[in-house]
């Protein structure tokens, strides 16, 4: 017979075990409110400090400075320097206006002793020449793209690549009418009209030359380099764009939005002789008919991985931000969060997987930057579009607690399936149990209509799962891999050696190319 003490002890053991397995993102990455709009609930008021004098800190750019300082651009056309932002809690943040009278700066970069930003019509260098922390020199670094006056003609950047070039991206003008059309150029064969270089990625070389590089962008709100110095941008679902995506920018490449071809015949264009744009085909077939078109390195399946991708930042902290060194983090506007991306090269081209990372930001994440201590600063503003969260704008910091989450660290393509690497050793029984995993694949339509459903979906069969000797990797053999399809993995049954489930069991791999088998 079980005594009352034995029963209570058993219940206590169950509760302890259940609590041990209960996890939250906050356990591993804590959010610190540096300066958040006063629409936050009063229960959080003790943990944040509003900007002075009613300043709407709609952060549209972040640059890391020396000491405890950062600079932020804001949507109304100013740059502010904030000091004390690394404190926790940040009770004594100071604010100092550095620059003003800018036209919607949507990026900020500290470079060569100055701050650089891209306004609607130009890239500008802001310099404090007398040391009083106020810019007294505003210099045009580059200009030359079209501006019709349409509200959607955003210009983003700059960001620096590994060769010293400054990159910017230009939003397409959507639904141009009336006076806006008078300021466009037209490509005669296809009939597309846009402002000059609209929907293009461009770079400014170290000697100051503005160079068009690649085209097909709709709303390229995020730019960033990976550890190799190659440049990427994010796009957002809409006309011609099936869902949010991450792309490797390089010469002569076309991505999605066909109206960017309005500038195809301009001097300096790297794209030529597009006679016809396929419309209404599955992406694999569209790529066959459109030689200049290239698929994204990573698709972010809609709603599963956000609804509006924004900024890109490389974890260059060498472990100060946890186990994800060398990977990319991508901001999410509508769902007010941050996602994670692992990239690899297959046959010389980038592809990879995206994973959920952190939800619960105060509002839409527009900008990300990594601080000296490895923490991520998130610039927030939901102006013009709704988002989750309890604020309208502000600045938050995401800090690693020192605890390592049990996550899928990497998902690599193999000739016969995928190799999963984890942040902690895995329980062998659960790792090699095929019922621990579910895998499916699908693609999207390439068409001028807004977005795309997942099409040609198929459940895939896994034939084996083999754990490595160190317990950190699992080789999944899969029947029916399909190139140019997203492969969606759920590993809900996998457990760590400590019995913990994955914090995020989902992974979405964009399998543009299946690696060739190598001889043993």
Beta strands, then each sheet from edge to edge (+ up, - down):
strand 1: 29-36
strand 2: 59-64
strand 3: 69-74
strand 4: 78-83
strand 5: 94-99
strand 6: 109-111
strand 7: 114-118
strand 8: 122-127
strand 9: 137-143
strand 10: 155-160
strand 11: 166-170
strand 12: 185-186
strand 13: 193-194
strand 14: 200-204
strand 15: 210-215
strand 16: 222-225
strand 17: 231-235
strand 18: 244-248
strand 19: 281-282
strand 20: 298-300
strand 21: 309-314
strand 22: 328-332
strand 23: 337-346
strand 24: 349-358
strand 25: 365-370
strand 26: 376-381
strand 27: 393-400
strand 28: 408-414
strand 29: 417-422
strand 30: 438-443
strand 31: 445-446
strand 32: 455-459
strand 33: 461-467
strand 34: 473-479
strand 35: 485-490
strand 36: 506-511
sheet 1: 1+ 27- 26+ 25-
sheet 2: 2+ 3- 4+ 5-
sheet 3: 6+ 7- 8+ 9-
sheet 4: 10+ 11- 14+ 15-
sheet 5: 12+ 13-
sheet 6: 16+ 17- 18+ 20-
sheet 7: 19+ 31-
sheet 8: 21+ 22- 23+ 24- 36+ 35- 30+ 32-
sheet 9: 28+ 29- 34+ 33-
end
